[in-house]
Amino acid sequence: MKVVLLAGGLGTRIYEQSQYMPKPMIEIGGKPIIWHIMKEYSYYGYNEFIICAGYKQGVIKDWFDDYFLHSADVTFDFSEGKKNVVVHEQTCEPWKVTIVDTGKDTMTGGRIKRVQKYIGNETFMMTYGDGVCDVDINNLVKFHRDHGKIATLTAVLRDEDKGKLNIAEDNSVRSFREKSIVDSAPINAGYMVLEPSVFDYIEGDSTIFEREPLEMLASEGELMSYRHKGFWQCMDNVREMAILQTMYDSGKAPWIKWKD
């Protein structure tokens, strides 16, 4: 199953860092936060990623282009008047990464729509490139397959101004509204599982996925929530970046389940 990562926005609320690079490339513990998210999925055996790039998309491509070399012991041999490179050992993950320029100003729904040809007619996962979580991905996928609806999102309880959900007792999402008043209610944490028919709900580049598509799916009873009671933290600003860095430095980062 492929994993789609949204990584094309401007990141205006963390402009101190994002003026130089896309927000998903801001480092926690010496690695971009998008790398941490990919490691989460890889821990559960999902190793094929489609990155929806846009703003400064070349930074993402350059980083992955160099990643193999920087993760290997190599010999550069120029003795014969040409460059011969011998790779001795490498510690790269078994990832297949497709990076797509989905446009600088494209909205979230439009970005997803633009990578449809790379997904094909199959179930896929999607999350945002600026938030980490300790959700059990395998349980999330099983939950999605068991209920048989078009879309599943991960819901967490948090006092923040995020997409607010009205969830029924059977875990179906009855309504969805994006960014309202700050109140204690389930919010959209990303970590979604989606059927390919979700593309029918996206009109084009100007479609904000968290508005019309999710609202329509909710009204039709096709949007379910996977309630996560564990850790989730986005990185919208410098303060939240510092929170994640402090967790990493303490050696107690809840999202890190893998062993290097």
Backbone as CSV, one residue per row, in Angstrom:
resi,resn,N_x,N_y,N_z,CA_x,CA_y,CA_z,C_x,C_y,C_z
1,MET,0.844,-1.187,0.000,0.000,0.000,0.000,0.880,1.238,0.000
2,LYS,0.604,2.175,-0.889,1.398,3.386,-1.000,0.989,4.410,0.065
3,VAL,1.939,5.249,0.431,1.711,6.305,1.417,1.949,7.654,0.740
4,VAL,0.934,8.507,0.746,1.030,9.847,0.168,1.321,10.836,1.297
5,LEU,2.322,11.679,1.087,2.709,12.671,2.081,2.559,14.069,1.490
6,LEU,1.783,14.905,2.159,1.595,16.286,1.706,2.759,17.138,2.200
7,ALA,3.531,17.677,1.251,4.747,18.390,1.621,4.971,19.621,0.744
8,GLY,3.889,20.246,0.293,4.054,21.322,-0.670,3.686,22.700,-0.209
9,GLY,3.197,22.845,1.024,2.727,24.137,1.490,3.845,25.101,1.852
10,LEU,3.467,26.352,2.116,4.441,27.410,2.391,4.948,27.395,3.831
11,GLY,4.160,26.863,4.769,4.589,26.831,6.159,4.770,28.218,6.747
12,THR,3.785,29.094,6.535,3.938,30.499,6.927,4.037,30.691,8.438
13,ARG,3.467,29.775,9.223,3.493,29.949,10.671,4.826,29.541,11.297
14,ILE,5.705,28.985,10.490,7.042,28.649,10.974,8.065,29.229,9.992
15,TYR,7.799,30.448,9.554,8.567,31.071,8.479,10.033,31.258,8.849
16,GLU,10.337,31.283,10.146,11.734,31.419,10.561,12.592,30.322,9.935
17,GLN,11.992,29.143,9.749,12.699,28.021,9.143,12.268,27.783,7.702
18,SER,10.957,27.920,7.433,10.435,27.532,6.118,10.801,28.518,5.011
19,GLN,11.352,29.682,5.371,11.815,30.580,4.311,12.997,29.987,3.558
20,TYR,13.655,29.010,4.174,14.813,28.377,3.546,14.506,27.004,2.949
21,MET,13.446,26.378,3.394,13.148,25.011,2.983,11.676,24.706,3.227
22,PRO,11.122,23.671,2.569,9.750,23.257,2.884,9.665,22.806,4.342
23,LYS,8.545,23.078,4.978,8.404,22.721,6.391,8.718,21.254,6.667
24,PRO,8.287,20.303,5.818,8.598,18.895,6.096,10.099,18.578,6.097
25,MET,10.928,19.503,5.600,12.374,19.271,5.591,13.074,19.871,6.808
26,ILE,12.325,20.535,7.680,12.904,21.052,8.920,13.314,19.873,9.792
27,GLU,14.501,19.939,10.338,15.085,18.783,11.001,14.725,18.670,12.478
28,ILE,14.475,17.436,12.882,14.370,17.045,14.289,15.421,15.964,14.505
29,GLY,16.360,16.214,15.381,17.403,15.223,15.615,18.286,14.981,14.411
30,GLY,18.471,16.011,13.592,19.365,15.897,12.455,18.756,15.283,11.214
31,LYS,17.469,14.967,11.236,16.786,14.411,10.077,15.487,15.189,9.851
32,PRO,15.087,15.394,8.596,13.828,16.109,8.325,12.646,15.402,8.990
33,ILE,11.660,16.181,9.402,10.508,15.572,10.058,9.799,14.591,9.129
34,ILE,9.847,14.835,7.803,9.216,13.901,6.877,9.922,12.548,6.916
35,TRP,11.216,12.541,7.179,11.961,11.288,7.343,11.435,10.522,8.547
36,HIS,11.164,11.217,9.632,10.619,10.573,10.828,9.264,9.934,10.510
37,ILE,8.429,10.655,9.770,7.109,10.122,9.412,7.257,8.883,8.543
38,MET,8.166,8.927,7.590,8.393,7.771,6.726,8.919,6.583,7.520
39,LYS,9.753,6.840,8.503,10.251,5.760,9.363,9.112,5.114,10.155
40,GLU,8.128,5.919,10.550,6.959,5.365,11.246,6.264,4.333,10.371
41,TYR,5.978,4.713,9.125,5.297,3.799,8.216,6.177,2.599,7.881
42,SER,7.450,2.837,7.688,8.373,1.764,7.339,8.467,0.737,8.453
43,TYR,8.335,1.181,9.691,8.353,0.270,10.838,7.271,-0.796,10.714
44,TYR,6.144,-0.424,10.096,5.035,-1.360,9.909,5.066,-2.033,8.531
45,GLY,6.120,-1.818,7.780,6.294,-2.518,6.514,5.806,-1.779,5.285
46,TYR,5.469,-0.501,5.425,5.022,0.298,4.274,6.186,1.158,3.801
47,ASN,6.697,0.857,2.626,7.952,1.440,2.171,7.861,2.164,0.828
48,GLU,6.644,2.334,0.310,6.495,3.035,-0.961,5.780,4.362,-0.713
49,PHE,6.460,5.453,-1.041,5.972,6.785,-0.693,5.828,7.657,-1.939
50,ILE,4.790,8.483,-1.914,4.591,9.508,-2.938,4.541,10.846,-2.215
51,ILE,5.512,11.693,-2.468,5.593,12.982,-1.788,5.025,14.059,-2.694
52,CYS,3.986,14.739,-2.211,3.363,15.836,-2.948,4.128,17.111,-2.618
53,ALA,5.082,17.444,-3.457,5.929,18.606,-3.230,5.353,19.829,-3.937
54,GLY,5.928,20.982,-3.636,5.481,22.232,-4.248,6.472,23.329,-3.943
55,TYR,6.249,24.031,-2.844,7.144,25.100,-2.411,8.560,24.562,-2.199
56,LYS,9.539,25.140,-2.879,10.946,24.726,-2.789,11.095,23.216,-2.953
57,GLN,10.368,22.665,-3.923,10.362,21.218,-4.101,11.745,20.661,-4.452
58,GLY,12.616,21.484,-4.998,13.959,21.035,-5.318,14.759,20.624,-4.090
59,VAL,14.464,21.245,-2.953,15.159,20.899,-1.706,14.867,19.442,-1.331
60,ILE,13.613,19.038,-1.495,13.237,17.655,-1.169,13.920,16.685,-2.122
61,LYS,13.904,16.996,-3.412,14.530,16.113,-4.403,16.032,16.000,-4.169
62,ASP,16.673,17.123,-3.877,18.116,17.102,-3.638,18.462,16.261,-2.415
63,TRP,17.647,16.381,-1.352,17.943,15.644,-0.131,17.877,14.133,-0.376
64,PHE,16.839,13.685,-1.069,16.726,12.255,-1.335,17.767,11.794,-2.352
65,ASP,18.144,12.668,-3.260,19.177,12.321,-4.223,20.506,12.051,-3.519
66,ASP,20.787,12.809,-2.462,22.036,12.650,-1.718,21.947,11.607,-0.600
67,TYR,20.738,11.187,-0.262,20.545,10.375,0.946,21.324,9.061,0.896
68,PHE,21.282,8.366,-0.240,21.980,7.094,-0.331,23.477,7.280,-0.101
69,LEU,24.039,8.283,-0.777,25.473,8.527,-0.661,25.860,8.886,0.766
70,HIS,25.045,9.712,1.401,25.362,10.158,2.759,25.127,9.063,3.795
71,SER,24.446,7.992,3.400,24.172,6.886,4.328,25.069,5.677,4.048
72,ALA,26.145,5.898,3.308,26.995,4.787,2.898,28.461,5.095,3.170
73,ASP,29.248,4.005,3.323,30.700,4.123,3.307,31.141,3.945,1.858
74,VAL,31.868,4.913,1.333,32.212,4.876,-0.088,33.693,5.179,-0.295
75,THR,34.203,4.668,-1.390,35.538,5.019,-1.858,35.407,5.752,-3.186
76,PHE,36.012,6.948,-3.264,36.079,7.694,-4.511,37.488,7.488,-5.083
77,ASP,37.547,6.822,-6.204,38.836,6.489,-6.805,39.025,7.305,-8.085
78,PHE,39.986,8.247,-8.034,40.284,9.095,-9.197,41.612,8.710,-9.853
79,SER,42.203,7.599,-9.447,43.565,7.258,-9.856,43.703,6.983,-11.345
80,GLU,42.613,6.639,-12.009,42.670,6.328,-13.436,42.158,7.481,-14.299
81,GLY,42.130,8.656,-13.716,41.702,9.825,-14.464,40.205,9.953,-14.633
82,LYS,39.460,9.193,-13.900,38.008,9.280,-13.904,37.500,8.933,-12.507
83,LYS,36.258,9.206,-12.282,35.692,8.952,-10.952,35.056,7.570,-10.905
84,ASN,35.593,6.713,-10.058,34.970,5.419,-9.762,34.506,5.441,-8.315
85,VAL,33.255,5.112,-8.105,32.685,5.121,-6.758,32.367,3.686,-6.341
86,VAL,32.928,3.272,-5.221,32.666,1.935,-4.687,31.918,2.086,-3.368
87,VAL,30.720,1.504,-3.308,29.926,1.536,-2.086,30.248,0.291,-1.262
88,HIS,30.694,0.491,-0.031,31.076,-0.629,0.826,29.908,-1.084,1.699
89,GLU,29.355,-0.175,2.435,28.209,-0.473,3.286,27.250,0.699,3.214
90,GLN,25.947,0.402,3.290,24.964,1.476,3.293,23.844,1.140,4.256
91,THR,23.261,2.177,4.832,22.236,1.996,5.859,20.911,2.621,5.448
92,CYS,20.701,2.768,4.137,19.436,3.334,3.673,18.276,2.374,3.927
93,GLU,17.106,2.939,4.106,15.896,2.158,4.237,15.486,1.610,2.861
94,PRO,14.692,0.551,2.849,14.260,-0.044,1.576,13.079,0.709,0.975
95,TRP,13.269,1.991,0.737,12.180,2.863,0.315,12.147,3.049,-1.192
96,LYS,10.946,3.180,-1.711,10.735,3.665,-3.076,10.001,4.990,-2.929
97,VAL,10.641,6.070,-3.364,10.116,7.411,-3.117,9.875,8.132,-4.439
98,THR,8.631,8.488,-4.686,8.274,9.282,-5.858,7.958,10.699,-5.400
99,ILE,8.700,11.668,-5.914,8.508,13.061,-5.523,7.884,13.799,-6.701
100,VAL,6.708,14.370,-6.468,5.930,14.990,-7.536,5.783,16.482,-7.256
101,ASP,6.120,17.297,-8.233,5.885,18.738,-8.112,4.398,18.989,-8.367
102,THR,3.645,19.191,-7.289,2.199,19.381,-7.411,1.806,20.855,-7.447
103,GLY,2.790,21.730,-7.598,2.487,23.154,-7.731,2.681,23.915,-6.443
104,LYS,3.143,25.139,-6.565,3.419,25.955,-5.388,2.155,26.387,-4.674
105,ASP,1.097,26.705,-5.414,-0.117,27.269,-4.814,-1.293,26.303,-4.786
106,THR,-1.071,25.041,-5.135,-2.140,24.043,-5.152,-2.611,23.745,-3.736
107,MET,-3.922,23.573,-3.569,-4.485,23.238,-2.278,-4.312,21.736,-1.994
108,THR,-4.616,21.333,-0.750,-4.346,19.956,-0.335,-5.076,18.923,-1.190
109,GLY,-6.340,19.187,-1.501,-7.079,18.259,-2.351,-6.488,18.174,-3.741
110,GLY,-6.093,19.336,-4.278,-5.483,19.362,-5.597,-4.185,18.586,-5.643
111,ARG,-3.422,18.650,-4.586,-2.165,17.899,-4.535,-2.435,16.391,-4.587
112,ILE,-3.430,15.962,-3.834,-3.779,14.535,-3.847,-4.258,14.120,-5.228
113,LYS,-5.066,14.958,-5.847,-5.589,14.661,-7.182,-4.459,14.539,-8.201
114,ARG,-3.443,15.358,-8.057,-2.348,15.380,-9.029,-1.497,14.108,-8.998
115,VAL,-1.520,13.374,-7.897,-0.709,12.151,-7.830,-1.544,10.896,-8.077
116,GLN,-2.778,11.067,-8.538,-3.657,9.920,-8.772,-3.014,8.889,-9.695
117,LYS,-2.323,9.358,-10.732,-1.749,8.421,-11.703,-0.637,7.574,-11.098
118,TYR,-0.052,8.033,-10.004,0.993,7.256,-9.346,0.419,6.269,-8.325
119,ILE,-0.829,6.467,-7.964,-1.487,5.591,-6.991,-2.228,4.459,-7.680
120,GLY,-2.913,4.804,-8.768,-3.684,3.783,-9.465,-4.994,3.491,-8.750
121,ASN,-5.581,2.383,-9.071,-6.883,2.014,-8.524,-6.725,1.117,-7.303
122,GLU,-6.125,1.664,-6.266,-5.890,0.868,-5.068,-6.012,1.732,-3.823
123,THR,-6.262,1.083,-2.714,-6.323,1.758,-1.422,-4.951,2.368,-1.118
124,PHE,-4.948,3.559,-0.526,-3.683,4.186,-0.169,-3.813,4.920,1.154
125,MET,-2.688,5.284,1.718,-2.665,6.056,2.955,-2.187,7.472,2.654
126,MET,-2.567,8.410,3.502,-2.169,9.793,3.311,-2.030,10.462,4.671
127,THR,-1.000,11.277,4.803,-0.882,12.102,5.993,-0.125,13.373,5.648
128,TYR,-0.063,14.279,6.619,0.595,15.559,6.437,2.077,15.437,6.788
129,GLY,2.908,16.204,6.103,4.343,16.082,6.281,4.911,16.883,7.418
130,ASP,4.088,17.201,8.429,4.580,18.036,9.526,4.088,17.571,10.889
131,GLY,3.687,16.299,11.008,3.198,15.809,12.292,3.583,14.361,12.516
132,VAL,4.021,14.049,13.726,4.411,12.682,14.068,3.446,12.105,15.092
133,CYS,3.402,10.780,15.140,2.368,10.094,15.911,2.873,8.702,16.272
134,ASP,2.322,8.113,17.325,2.667,6.730,17.647,1.499,5.780,17.369
135,VAL,0.642,6.160,16.415,-0.503,5.318,16.061,-0.016,3.989,15.495
136,ASP,-0.734,2.920,15.794,-0.439,1.601,15.243,-1.003,1.551,13.826
137,ILE,-0.141,1.660,12.834,-0.580,1.732,11.445,-1.316,0.468,11.022
138,ASN,-0.858,-0.679,11.478,-1.524,-1.932,11.100,-2.953,-1.990,11.639
139,ASN,-3.147,-1.542,12.872,-4.495,-1.511,13.430,-5.371,-0.498,12.698
140,LEU,-4.777,0.617,12.299,-5.503,1.633,11.532,-5.990,1.057,10.207
141,VAL,-5.115,0.356,9.499,-5.488,-0.245,8.217,-6.558,-1.312,8.405
142,LYS,-6.424,-2.118,9.441,-7.438,-3.154,9.709,-8.791,-2.527,9.995
143,PHE,-8.797,-1.459,10.792,-10.039,-0.755,11.092,-10.701,-0.271,9.806
144,HIS,-9.899,0.289,8.916,-10.432,0.786,7.646,-11.026,-0.350,6.818
145,ARG,-10.316,-1.427,6.716,-10.800,-2.542,5.901,-12.060,-3.160,6.491
146,ASP,-12.143,-3.177,7.805,-13.296,-3.802,8.460,-14.579,-3.001,8.253
147,HIS,-14.505,-1.666,8.251,-15.751,-0.899,8.139,-16.199,-0.705,6.689
148,GLY,-15.293,-0.811,5.730,-15.680,-0.809,4.326,-16.098,0.538,3.750
149,LYS,-15.822,1.622,4.440,-16.165,2.954,3.928,-15.042,3.496,3.041
150,ILE,-15.264,4.669,2.461,-14.292,5.244,1.535,-13.073,5.803,2.261
151,ALA,-13.291,6.413,3.426,-12.188,7.145,4.059,-12.156,6.932,5.562
152,THR,-10.935,6.868,6.073,-10.695,6.822,7.517,-9.665,7.879,7.856
153,LEU,-9.915,8.648,8.892,-8.901,9.565,9.411,-8.638,9.239,10.861
154,THR,-7.465,9.575,11.311,-7.110,9.383,12.708,-7.535,10.616,13.500
155,ALA,-8.272,10.399,14.574,-8.777,11.484,15.411,-8.094,11.444,16.772
156,VAL,-7.676,12.608,17.238,-7.078,12.714,18.564,-7.774,13.834,19.326
157,LEU,-7.727,13.762,20.642,-8.264,14.824,21.483,-7.164,15.817,21.791
158,ARG,-7.442,17.088,21.461,-6.435,18.110,21.727,-7.083,19.482,21.695
159,ASP,-6.657,20.346,22.582,-7.168,21.717,22.612,-6.420,22.564,21.593
160,GLU,-6.790,22.376,20.320,-6.142,23.177,19.281,-7.146,23.536,18.210
161,ASP,-6.758,24.495,17.413,-7.613,25.014,16.352,-7.382,24.220,15.070
162,LYS,-7.882,22.993,15.036,-7.713,22.115,13.880,-9.081,21.697,13.359
163,GLY,-9.085,20.831,12.354,-10.344,20.343,11.812,-11.148,19.611,12.869
164,LYS,-12.356,20.070,13.172,-13.146,19.526,14.270,-14.128,18.489,13.747
165,LEU,-14.247,17.394,14.474,-15.063,16.268,14.043,-16.233,16.040,14.986
166,ASN,-17.377,15.664,14.413,-18.516,15.198,15.185,-18.624,13.702,14.933
167,ILE,-18.291,12.888,15.947,-18.174,11.444,15.775,-19.302,10.744,16.529
168,ALA,-19.989,9.840,15.830,-21.080,9.074,16.426,-20.537,7.889,17.216
169,GLU,-21.425,7.174,17.917,-21.005,6.065,18.762,-20.382,4.919,17.968
170,ASP,-20.766,4.763,16.713,-20.199,3.681,15.891,-18.913,4.105,15.197
171,ASN,-18.361,5.265,15.624,-17.114,5.819,15.093,-17.245,6.441,13.706
172,SER,-18.466,6.563,13.183,-18.641,7.248,11.908,-18.575,8.754,12.135
173,VAL,-17.976,9.445,11.172,-17.877,10.900,11.259,-19.148,11.500,10.679
174,ARG,-19.911,12.208,11.520,-21.195,12.767,11.095,-21.047,14.137,10.462
175,SER,-20.039,14.874,10.858,-19.803,16.174,10.237,-18.342,16.534,10.424
176,PHE,-17.895,17.446,9.578,-16.496,17.861,9.601,-16.452,19.359,9.373
177,ARG,-15.721,20.072,10.236,-15.527,21.492,9.980,-14.064,21.845,10.247
178,GLU,-13.489,22.613,9.370,-12.074,22.953,9.431,-11.839,24.226,10.222
179,LYS,-10.991,24.127,11.237,-10.461,25.281,11.966,-11.532,26.244,12.458
180,SER,-12.106,25.880,13.579,-13.086,26.746,14.225,-12.526,27.198,15.566
181,ILE,-13.392,27.450,16.530,-12.947,27.933,17.829,-12.128,26.864,18.547
182,VAL,-11.246,27.322,19.413,-10.439,26.391,20.192,-11.330,25.744,21.252
183,ASP,-11.465,24.427,21.160,-12.253,23.718,22.162,-11.759,22.289,22.232
184,SER,-12.086,21.614,23.294,-11.647,20.242,23.495,-12.590,19.311,22.753
185,ALA,-12.162,18.819,21.631,-12.972,17.945,20.791,-12.035,17.147,19.903
186,PRO,-12.502,16.040,19.342,-11.633,15.278,18.438,-11.233,16.130,17.241
187,ILE,-9.973,16.051,16.881,-9.478,16.794,15.724,-8.854,15.839,14.715
188,ASN,-8.762,16.322,13.501,-8.174,15.551,12.411,-6.656,15.567,12.532
189,ALA,-6.055,14.401,12.788,-4.608,14.295,12.946,-3.924,13.755,11.701
190,GLY,-4.681,13.593,10.623,-4.095,13.001,9.427,-4.104,11.494,9.526
191,TYR,-3.016,10.859,9.118,-2.883,9.401,9.160,-4.162,8.746,8.650
192,MET,-4.466,9.029,7.379,-5.695,8.576,6.748,-5.467,7.319,5.909
193,VAL,-6.542,6.568,5.724,-6.579,5.471,4.761,-7.736,5.772,3.817
194,LEU,-7.463,5.729,2.520,-8.431,6.198,1.532,-8.589,5.204,0.395
195,GLU,-9.828,5.044,-0.044,-10.114,4.247,-1.232,-9.948,5.141,-2.470
196,PRO,-9.610,4.545,-3.622,-9.384,5.364,-4.820,-10.600,6.169,-5.256
197,SER,-11.793,5.769,-4.847,-12.985,6.537,-5.203,-12.990,7.920,-4.562
198,VAL,-12.057,8.167,-3.610,-11.977,9.491,-2.988,-11.620,10.555,-4.017
199,PHE,-10.944,10.161,-5.106,-10.577,11.133,-6.138,-11.807,11.764,-6.789
200,ASP,-12.934,11.047,-6.767,-14.167,11.579,-7.364,-14.701,12.779,-6.587
201,TYR,-14.239,12.964,-5.351,-14.705,14.059,-4.505,-13.814,15.305,-4.630
202,ILE,-12.760,15.200,-5.436,-11.815,16.308,-5.579,-11.947,16.887,-6.985
203,GLU,-12.261,18.172,-7.073,-12.470,18.794,-8.381,-11.164,19.193,-9.059
204,GLY,-10.266,19.831,-8.353,-9.043,20.299,-8.995,-8.108,20.983,-8.030
205,ASP,-7.180,21.784,-8.560,-6.125,22.383,-7.745,-6.642,23.251,-6.610
206,SER,-7.791,23.874,-6.787,-8.296,24.799,-5.766,-9.077,24.095,-4.658
207,THR,-9.213,22.775,-4.736,-9.987,22.041,-3.731,-9.166,21.827,-2.470
208,ILE,-9.708,22.280,-1.356,-9.103,22.027,-0.052,-9.686,20.716,0.470
209,PHE,-8.857,19.710,0.622,-9.332,18.370,0.953,-10.122,18.345,2.248
210,GLU,-9.730,19.190,3.206,-10.368,19.197,4.520,-11.724,19.899,4.511
211,ARG,-12.113,20.465,3.394,-13.414,21.130,3.307,-14.393,20.281,2.497
212,GLU,-14.636,20.626,1.247,-15.696,19.952,0.493,-15.560,18.424,0.461
213,PRO,-14.393,17.863,0.124,-14.316,16.398,0.051,-14.650,15.702,1.372
214,LEU,-14.008,16.126,2.463,-14.276,15.463,3.740,-15.678,15.777,4.251
215,GLU,-16.142,16.987,4.021,-17.491,17.341,4.444,-18.535,16.498,3.706
216,MET,-18.323,16.297,2.412,-19.255,15.490,1.624,-19.202,14.020,2.032
217,LEU,-18.008,13.514,2.249,-17.872,12.129,2.706,-18.563,11.937,4.051
218,ALA,-18.400,12.919,4.940,-19.053,12.835,6.246,-20.568,12.837,6.110
219,SER,-21.098,13.702,5.255,-22.555,13.791,5.090,-23.135,12.520,4.473
220,GLU,-22.320,11.806,3.695,-22.775,10.570,3.069,-22.500,9.332,3.931
221,GLY,-21.925,9.535,5.113,-21.619,8.410,5.986,-20.442,7.583,5.529
222,GLU,-19.545,8.189,4.721,-18.414,7.459,4.157,-17.078,7.834,4.802
223,LEU,-17.133,8.605,5.887,-15.915,9.016,6.578,-15.947,8.478,8.001
224,MET,-14.952,7.686,8.340,-14.873,7.079,9.670,-13.641,7.608,10.403
225,SER,-13.707,7.570,11.724,-12.581,8.026,12.534,-11.957,6.857,13.279
226,TYR,-10.651,6.824,13.259,-9.898,5.883,14.080,-9.401,6.677,15.279
227,ARG,-9.962,6.397,16.439,-9.648,7.199,17.613,-8.314,6.756,18.209
228,HIS,-7.404,7.700,18.265,-6.066,7.433,18.787,-5.896,8.161,20.108
229,LYS,-5.589,7.415,21.165,-5.453,8.003,22.491,-3.995,8.196,22.884
230,GLY,-3.100,7.890,21.977,-1.682,8.030,22.275,-1.127,9.375,21.877
231,PHE,0.126,9.369,21.453,0.855,10.603,21.157,0.586,11.074,19.735
232,TRP,0.445,12.371,19.583,0.426,13.040,18.280,0.881,14.471,18.480
233,GLN,1.747,14.947,17.602,2.198,16.325,17.695,2.521,16.853,16.304
234,CYS,1.884,17.956,15.951,2.222,18.610,14.688,3.333,19.633,14.941
235,MET,3.840,20.221,13.862,4.918,21.195,13.975,4.522,22.440,13.188
236,ASP,3.594,23.189,13.731,3.088,24.378,13.056,3.960,25.606,13.279
237,ASN,4.728,25.602,14.358,5.487,26.804,14.705,6.785,26.421,15.402
238,VAL,7.584,27.431,15.719,8.890,27.187,16.331,8.746,26.550,17.704
239,ARG,7.722,26.940,18.442,7.512,26.355,19.778,7.287,24.852,19.670
240,GLU,6.472,24.433,18.720,6.200,23.004,18.568,7.417,22.256,18.022
241,MET,8.205,22.923,17.193,9.458,22.326,16.747,10.377,22.072,17.944
242,ALA,10.422,23.026,18.860,11.255,22.877,20.051,10.761,21.747,20.944
243,ILE,9.438,21.587,21.034,8.868,20.486,21.818,9.348,19.143,21.273
244,LEU,9.275,18.982,19.955,9.695,17.721,19.343,11.193,17.503,19.508
245,GLN,11.971,18.559,19.361,13.416,18.427,19.515,13.781,18.045,20.942
246,THR,13.092,18.635,21.917,13.340,18.302,23.325,13.020,16.844,23.597
247,MET,11.904,16.358,23.035,11.560,14.942,23.196,12.631,14.045,22.588
248,TYR,13.099,14.429,21.412,14.129,13.636,20.747,15.410,13.631,21.585
249,ASP,15.821,14.781,22.058,17.065,14.886,22.831,16.985,14.100,24.134
250,SER,15.783,13.970,24.678,15.614,13.245,25.943,15.709,11.735,25.772
251,GLY,15.661,11.292,24.504,15.662,9.852,24.246,14.312,9.208,24.477
252,LYS,13.277,10.027,24.633,11.934,9.517,24.921,10.918,10.066,23.919
253,ALA,11.300,10.081,22.657,10.375,10.537,21.615,9.351,9.441,21.357
254,PRO,8.076,9.673,21.664,7.073,8.595,21.606,6.871,8.009,20.213
255,TRP,7.148,8.786,19.175,6.881,8.300,17.819,7.977,7.367,17.299
256,ILE,9.114,7.344,17.970,10.240,6.528,17.490,10.135,5.123,18.064
257,LYS,9.729,4.191,17.209,9.636,2.778,17.591,10.745,1.947,16.964
258,TRP,11.355,2.486,15.931,12.371,1.756,15.206,13.716,1.820,15.937
259,LYS,14.602,0.932,15.549,15.973,0.933,16.061,16.922,1.202,14.908
260,ASP,17.783,2.200,15.053,18.731,2.527,13.988,19.828,1.466,13.916
